[in-house]
Every structure is written in C-alpha cells, then in structure tokens.
C-alpha cells in the first residue's frame, strides 16, 4: 500500500508543479493531496515535501500563514474569472450564466474573508492538530 501512496503522490506532485505554469489548474490542491499521500507512505517523503520551495510558497506560506499578497490573490481571481468566462460566453444555458459569476464572487468573498481573518482565525479547522515542521532550519 505504501508503494501506491508514493506513486499517487509523485503523480500529484508532478501535476501540481506543472500547474504552476498553466493558468486554470490549481497548484495548492495537488500539493495538499501530495502531502496527505506521502504522509501515509513515508516520513522521509513527507519531510522532503515540507521543505520543498513550491510547497512552502503555495501551501505553507499562502494557505497556513496567510501570506499570499493582494497582488497574488488578484491574479488568482483574474485567472479564475477568465477561465469561467469561456463557458459563460459560449453557452446558452441561463442557469450556467447565473452560477458562474456567483461562483466567482463566492471565491473572492471566501478568500478575502480568510485572508482578513474573518474566517477561521485560529487556522483551517481540519489542520489545527496537524504537526507541521518548523521551517527555520
């Protein structure tokens, strides 16, 4: 079973790393999945991931420490809205034309609420008891 977790983690890490340069693909989700898979397979792989510069930048700093700049968040909002505009302008489905802008506004509201501390002041609920290594070494 450890081999399966390792292989799935490698795939998830590769896709997450490629997603850094491809607009519309979420990097953070793949890195979180990698952390979950590798933590179940090997402490060494998990430690390596936590010291990886992309994990530190896109997950640890951006999500756990709320250090994603306003410029970074605006870029995320713009890319997401751009990707959502494709089906918005190419479909005749009225419900989809209602749902897509609502989804975009919900994302902006939720992320800004999180970064300003209105949501989960003490950290993300499912990660409160997770031990994360210190990055000061």
C-alpha positions as CSV (number, residue, x, y, z in Angstrom):
1,X,0.0,0.0,0.0
2,X,2.9,2.4,0.7
3,X,4.1,2.0,-2.9
4,X,0.6,3.0,-4.2
5,X,0.6,6.1,-1.9
6,X,4.1,7.0,-3.1
7,X,3.2,6.6,-6.8
8,X,0.0,8.6,-6.4
9,X,1.9,11.3,-4.5
10,X,4.5,11.5,-7.3
11,X,1.8,12.0,-9.9
12,X,0.0,14.6,-7.7
13,X,3.3,16.4,-7.1
14,X,4.1,16.5,-10.8
15,X,0.7,17.8,-11.8
16,X,0.9,20.4,-9.0
17,X,4.3,21.5,-10.2
18,X,3.2,21.7,-13.9
19,X,0.1,23.6,-12.7
20,X,2.3,26.5,-11.6
21,X,2.8,27.5,-15.2
22,X,-0.7,26.6,-16.6
23,X,-3.4,29.1,-15.8
24,X,-6.6,27.4,-14.5
25,X,-5.0,24.4,-12.8
26,X,-4.9,24.6,-9.0
27,X,-1.4,24.1,-7.6
28,X,-2.3,24.1,-3.9
29,X,-4.9,21.3,-4.1
30,X,-2.4,18.9,-5.7
31,X,0.3,19.8,-3.2
32,X,-2.1,19.2,-0.3
33,X,-3.1,15.9,-1.8
34,X,0.6,15.0,-2.2
35,X,1.2,15.8,1.5
36,X,-1.6,13.6,2.5
37,X,-0.5,10.7,0.3
38,X,3.2,10.9,1.3
39,X,2.4,11.3,5.0
40,X,0.7,8.0,4.8
41,X,3.6,6.4,2.9
42,X,6.9,7.7,4.3
43,X,8.0,10.2,6.9
44,X,11.1,10.9,4.8
45,X,9.0,11.9,1.7
46,X,6.7,14.0,3.9
47,X,9.7,15.8,5.4
48,X,11.1,16.4,1.9
49,X,7.8,17.8,0.7
50,X,7.6,20.2,3.6
51,X,11.0,21.6,2.7
52,X,10.2,21.9,-1.0
53,X,10.2,25.6,-2.1
54,X,7.0,25.2,-4.1
55,X,5.1,23.6,-1.2
56,X,6.4,26.3,1.2
57,X,5.4,29.1,-1.2
58,X,2.0,27.8,-2.4
59,X,0.7,25.9,0.6
60,X,2.6,26.7,3.8
61,X,3.0,30.5,3.3
62,X,0.0,31.1,1.2
63,X,-2.6,29.0,3.0
64,X,-1.4,28.2,6.5
65,X,0.4,31.5,7.2
66,X,-2.0,33.7,5.1
67,X,1.0,35.4,3.4
68,X,-0.4,35.5,-0.1
69,X,-0.2,39.1,-1.3
70,X,-3.1,41.1,-2.5
71,X,-1.5,41.1,-6.0
72,X,-1.3,37.3,-5.8
73,X,-4.9,37.0,-4.9
74,X,-6.0,39.4,-7.6
75,X,-4.1,37.3,-10.1
76,X,-5.9,34.2,-8.9
77,X,-9.3,36.0,-9.2
78,X,-8.5,37.2,-12.7
79,X,-7.3,33.8,-14.0
80,X,-10.4,32.1,-12.4
81,X,-12.8,34.7,-13.9
82,X,-11.1,34.4,-17.3
83,X,-11.5,30.6,-17.2
84,X,-15.1,30.9,-16.2
85,X,-15.8,33.5,-18.9
86,X,-15.2,30.9,-21.6
87,X,-18.3,28.8,-20.8
88,X,-20.2,32.0,-19.8
89,X,-19.9,33.5,-23.2
90,X,-20.2,30.2,-25.2
91,X,-23.3,28.7,-23.7
92,X,-27.0,29.4,-24.0
93,X,-27.8,27.8,-20.6
94,X,-29.3,30.5,-18.4
95,X,-28.6,28.7,-15.2
96,X,-24.9,28.5,-16.0
97,X,-24.8,32.2,-16.8
98,X,-26.2,32.7,-13.2
99,X,-24.0,30.2,-11.5
100,X,-20.6,31.1,-12.9
101,X,-20.5,34.8,-11.7
102,X,-22.0,33.7,-8.4
103,X,-19.2,31.1,-8.0
104,X,-16.5,33.7,-8.8
105,X,-18.0,36.1,-6.3
106,X,-18.2,33.4,-3.7
107,X,-14.5,32.5,-4.3
108,X,-13.4,36.2,-3.9
109,X,-15.6,36.6,-0.7
110,X,-14.4,33.4,0.9
111,X,-10.7,34.0,0.1
112,X,-10.7,37.7,1.2
113,X,-12.6,36.7,4.4
114,X,-10.0,34.1,5.1
115,X,-7.0,36.4,4.5
116,X,-8.5,39.2,6.6
117,X,-9.2,36.8,9.4
118,X,-13.0,36.8,9.3
119,X,-13.0,33.0,8.7
120,X,-11.1,30.6,10.8
121,X,-9.0,32.9,12.9
122,X,-7.2,30.0,14.6
123,X,-6.4,28.2,11.4
124,X,-8.2,25.9,9.0
125,X,-10.3,23.5,11.0
126,X,-9.0,20.2,9.6
127,X,-5.4,21.3,10.0
128,X,-5.4,22.5,13.6
129,X,-4.0,19.3,15.0
130,X,-1.6,18.6,12.2
131,X,2.0,18.9,13.2
132,X,3.9,20.9,10.6
133,X,7.7,21.1,10.7
134,X,9.4,24.3,11.6
135,X,10.9,26.0,8.5
136,X,13.6,27.9,10.4
137,X,16.4,25.4,10.0
